[in-house]
């Protein structure tokens, strides 16, 4: 099992450009999450999807959109990138019962110039 | 969402036990206490979780105060590979399954 995979690993954008971060999981989990982590900080939740077909805002949703394409895939879109969105982005998935252990991907390091 | 408070950093010598504290004075009766750690340049990984009773697994032990307002993650013999940021997180079992991460404790292990 690959677990949670994210693409790309690194990306540099210019202010105003758009891009989509991709995330996929092969653990048949119902819930998926997008976080951002700024230097020296903990993770902050951007959006989450409790189950296929549903999405909800987290702590810092402004400037982002998400799509739960199917049970496996959850994408994060930046429509007009800003330097304040320079961060490392982590995707995670979990089965929302019992332990609800979240499994994290390796992250995407995004720089907006 | 209930908040947690952790020291910014701690140091330990290799092969010695480490006690990482966490305060959660506003914890509710349905909040589970979860611990994750983040190794350098990686995503967080699950360590342990508990509700009321102390818990042990192959990675660590979790000691929960009787009033549940604090907990301690115990690494029995720290190794260099345990150097990481450790996050204490509360999760409401009755609500959504999202976590609120704080800034965590950066553990430095000295050889």
Interface residues (C-beta under 8 A of the other chain):
Chain A: X4 X31 X33 X35 X40 X41 X42 X43 X44 X45 X48 X50 X56 X58 X59 X90 X92 X94 X96 X99 X100 X101 X102 X103 X104 X105 X106 X107
Chain B: X36 X41 X42 X43 X44 X45 X46 X49 X85 X87 X91 X96 X97 X98 X99 X100 X101 X102 X103 X104
